[in-house]
């Protein structure tokens, strides 16, 4: 009679190791979590350098002014996390600003139909960018660069390079108005409310199957295709969301920047800088949408701090370029380290053939939100 074989019970993998504090620390240790600490640090430094910035009303107004670039950053996030680029964002903003100025005019009855037309045009631009990238297989860098140049040329042709049109004040209130008589902060800007609503929607969207498919498309497009993900439609939707976010940013900018073909200039690079500062991996597959938005606020806080410290504004582009290089390097290294299996490169599987293991749940270093 053979000796009984001792069997070890299968060890269940816990959904989350450690308590809430451990999970919070693990999230903050990622590039996407660290940007929130960076934003808080820059806010404190700005308050110390300028006592007026410690007023809650001033901070809220700053958040309202920064809302358009934060909205654009969330739109750019959808494209970048899928492994693509959208360089047409600034041109879309400018196009929408010119449309609003020339089509609405002083007729309040045109506000709703023209706004719907602007959203439709924005979605159409994103659809063209997405289909050209996925169906025609033209690199998104080239596609969106061509779209940027085409729209910029169209705007210059229609405006002659000068400010044209002046939409009715009720439309401009979207960008420069707010809810008044609010305790502590006095005024709650409409742009900030619009941003908060879109941030909630973006966070919800990234928790849906679309969000998981978008992350998979940027992380491993071949595996995503083999799993049945319609890659062309997932990425096309990302481009549509990006152009729609640029459209909303343009609607807000009309309020306090006016109608000029220079409005929105450089927004594509500011959005990309905010996204990479938010810890989103430039090659796609890793990053959080709210971190991208926080990157926009951190970037504007940095520029505000430099202004308070009397640093010449000519250094702005230099600082922005250095941030892109440093953030891409740090984020790429951090996400790569986070994905290495425990035990080092030479670690071997010790599970016996035929055994089953539980799939780990989403943790703080995954790209999903």
C-alpha positions, -999 to 999 in steps of 0.1 A, spaced: 0 0 0 15 33 -11 21 61 14 -5 89 13 6 120 -7 5 152 13 -13 179 -6 -11 216 2 -42 237 1 -43 263 -26 -34 297 -13 -59 323 -22 -45 356 -35 -60 385 -15 -78 412 -35 -58 439 -18 -27 434 3 -27 456 34 -52 480 46 -65 514 33 -32 531 44 -11 506 24 -33 510 -7 -32 548 -4 6 547 -1 9 524 -31 -13 547 -52 7 578 -43 39 560 -51 28 557 -88 33 586 -112 -5 590 -114 -8 595 -77 24 616 -72 10 644 -93 -16 651 -67 11 656 -41 30 678 -65 -1 700 -71 -6 704 -33 30 713 -29 29 739 -56 -3 753 -42 13 757 -8 44 772 -23 23 797 -43 4 807 -11 36 813 7 51 834 -21 18 854 -25 -4 858 5 -34 869 -17 -34 834 -32 -44 820 2 -79 835 -2 -103 806 -11 -120 829 -36 -88 835 -55 -80 797 -56 -115 789 -69 -112 816 -96 -78 801 -105 -94 767 -109 -120 782 -131 -94 798 -154 -75 765 -156 -106 744 -163 -104 746 -201 -68 732 -202 -78 705 -177 -108 696 -199 -85 694 -229 -60 673 -210 -87 648 -202 -96 646 -239 -59 642 -248 -57 614 -222 -81 592 -241 -60 594 -272 -26 590 -255 -36 561 -233 -47 543 -264 -12 547 -278 -19 576 -302 -15 614 -304 -38 643 -312 -20 674 -324 -51 690 -338 -65 700 -305 -54 737 -306 -67 741 -341 -101 726 -331 -103 751 -302 -95 780 -325 -120 768 -352 -148 765 -326 -140 800 -312 -142 815 -347 -175 796 -354 -190 809 -322 -180 845 -329 -193 846 -364 -224 823 -363 -240 834 -330 -235 871 -332 -259 891 -311 -289 867 -316 -296 847 -284 -318 824 -304 -288 810 -322 -270 799 -291 -285 764 -288 -284 755 -326 -248 769 -331 -236 751 -299 -250 718 -313 -234 725 -346 -200 731 -329 -203 698 -310 -212 681 -343 -182 696 -361 -159 686 -332 -172 650 -333 -168 650 -371 -131 661 -368 -124 634 -343 -142 608 -364 -120 617 -394 -88 616 -373 -98 582 -359 -108 566 -391 -77 579 -409 -56 564 -382 -73 531 -377 -87 522 -412 -62 539 -435 -34 531 -410 -18 565 -412 2 573 -381 -19 595 -358 10 620 -355 7 626 -393 -31 626 -394 -36 651 -366 -7 672 -378 -24 674 -412 -57 683 -396 -41 710 -375 -26 726 -406 -58 723 -426 -79 739 -399 -53 766 -392 -53 775 -429 -91 776 -430 -92 799 -400 -67 823 -415 -86 823 -447 -119 831 -431 -106 857 -406 -76 872 -424 -57 867 -392 -77 893 -373 -104 891 -347 -138 887 -362 -173 884 -347 -186 890 -312 -210 865 -297 -238 877 -275 -229 883 -238 -253 855 -226 -231 830 -245 -199 844 -232 -213 840 -196 -206 803 -200 -169 811 -198 -168 841 -175 -199 838 -153 -207 817 -123 -230 811 -93 -228 842 -71 -232 847 -34 -216 814 -25 -203 813 11 -166 815 15 -157 816 -22 -183 843 -32 -185 830 -69 -184 795 -82 -173 797 -119 -193 779 -145 -161 765 -161 -152 748 -129 -186 733 -126 -184 721 -162 -150 706 -155 -163 687 -124 -192 673 -144 -169 661 -172 -144 647 -147 -171 626 -131 -182 614 -165 -146 606 -176 -139 587 -144 -172 567 -149 -163 561 -185 -129 546 -177 -145 521 -154 -168 509 -181 -158 482 -207 -148 510 -231 -122 523 -206 -108 488 -201 -107 483 -238 -89 516 -243 -62 507 -218 -58 473 -234 -55 489 -269 -26 511 -257 -10 483 -236 -11 455 -261 -31 461 -293 -24 427 -307 -37 409 -276 -67 433 -275 -76 424 -311 -73 387 -305 -96 391 -275 -123 405 -298 -119 442 -291 -129 463 -321 -97 483 -320 -106 507 -348 -138 518 -331 -123 521 -296 -95 544 -309 -119 563 -331 -141 570 -301 -110 583 -282 -103 608 -310 -140 619 -310 -138 625 -272 -106 644 -277 -121 667 -303 -153 672 -282 -132 682 -252 -114 707 -274 -148 720 -285 -160 725 -249 -127 742 -240 -133 765 -270 -168 774 -258 -154 783 -224 -125 803 -238 -149 825 -258 -161 839 -225 -129 855 -212 -104 853 -242 -127 867 -268 -128 858 -305 -94 858 -321 -75 833 -344 -48 831 -317 -71 818 -290 -62 782 -281 -27 785 -296 -4 760 -281 -32 740 -264 -21 707 -279 13 709 -263 -1 722 -230 -25 693 -229 2 668 -237 24 683 -210 -4 680 -185 -11 644 -195 26 632 -191 30 653 -159 0 634 -147 20 602 -150 3 588 -181 26 566 -201 32 582 -235 32 549 -253 -2 541 -239 -16 514 -216 -10 531 -183 -24 562 -165 -54 577 -148 -77 603 -164 -80 623 -132 -43 624 -129 -41 640 -164 -65 667 -152 -45 672 -121 -14 676 -142 -30 706 -159 -36 723 -125 -1 714 -114 13 729 -146 -6 761 -143 3 764 -106 40 761 -116 36 789 -141 18 810 -115 45 804 -90 72 814 -115 52 846 -122 50 854 -85 87 849 -82 93 874 -111 107 848 -134 105 860 -170 76 846 -190 100 838 -219 111 808 -198 76 793 -199 82 772 -231 116 761 -218 101 749 -186 73 731 -204 97 713 -227 119 702 -197 87 689 -179 78 668 -209 112 652 -211 115 646 -174 79 634 -169 81 609 -198 113 595 -185 101 592 -149 67 578 -158 81 553 -182 106 540 -156 81 540 -128 54 520 -147 81 496 -160 93 489 -125 57 485 -113 51 458 -139 82 436 -132 73 403 -116 84 397 -81 115 378 -77 135 396 -104 142 388 -140 152 352 -133 121 344 -113 105 311 -124 70 297 -121 67 272 -93 31 263 -98 26 227 -109 11 220 -143 -27 220 -143 -31 241 -112 -52 272 -114 -45 306 -100 -68 334 -93 -67 365 -115 -54 394 -95 -78 423 -92 -70 458 -104 -45 474 -81 -31 509 -77 -5 505 -105 -29 494 -132 -40 519 -159 -76 513 -153 -94 537 -130 
